[in-house]
Amino acid sequence: MYVGFSSWDEVLAFAKRGGWLFYHAPLDLRPCSVHVVKVYKNGKIRIDPGAGADPFTADSGHLSRFKRQEAS
């Protein structure tokens, strides 16, 4: 089961701890795991989605798209 984050600060803290982040792009059926390449001082994160997709930088505007996996 995937659970969203309540704030961007929570996403940043989770990314810094090295947890598995999942990104739910608008046209995807379900979230995909992504690799956090870097957490910037300005509060943005660099993401590598893998599978031949281009890396991108995300900010607080992407909050609703980030998920984490919750144990069942």
N, C-alpha and C positions, 0 to 999 in steps of 0.2 A: 504494500500500500504506500502511496506517495502522499506526502504532507507538505504544504507550503510553509513559507517562513512568514513571521509576523512583521519583520522589519528588515531593512537592508543591512543594518548592523549585525543582525543575526546571521545573515548570509555570509558577511565578511568574516565573522568569528568562526563559522563552520568551515569556510574555505581555508582559513589559516591553520585550523586543526588538521586539515587533510582529509576530511570526510568525503564520501562520494556524493558529489552534487549531480543533480539531474536537471536538465533543461527541457522545457516543454515548448517547442517552437509552435507558432500559430497553426501551421498546417499539418503537424505531426499528430498521430493518433494517441501516442503516449510519450512520456518523458524519456530522454536518452541520457545516459551517463556522459559527463564531460570532464575533462582534465583542466584544473585551474593551473595556469602557467605562472601567473603572477598576481599578487594583490598590491595595487598601487597605493601610495600615500594619499592620493586624492579621492579614495573611496571607490575606485573602479577596479574591476578584475579582468584579466586576460584569460580567455577560454579557448581551449583547443577541443573542438567537438569530435575530432578523429574521423575515420571513415571517408577520407578524402575531402572533407568540408574545410573551408577556410577558417582559421582562428579569428576571433573577434573580441572586442572589448565591451563589457557590459557595465551598466551603472544602475542606480536605484530605479530607473524607469523600467527595468526588466524584472523587478521583484516578483511579480505574479507568475513569471515563467520558471522560476527556480523552485525545485522541490528537493526533499530528502526522503530516503526510504525509511519507513517506520516498521519495526519488528511486529509481526502479527501475533 
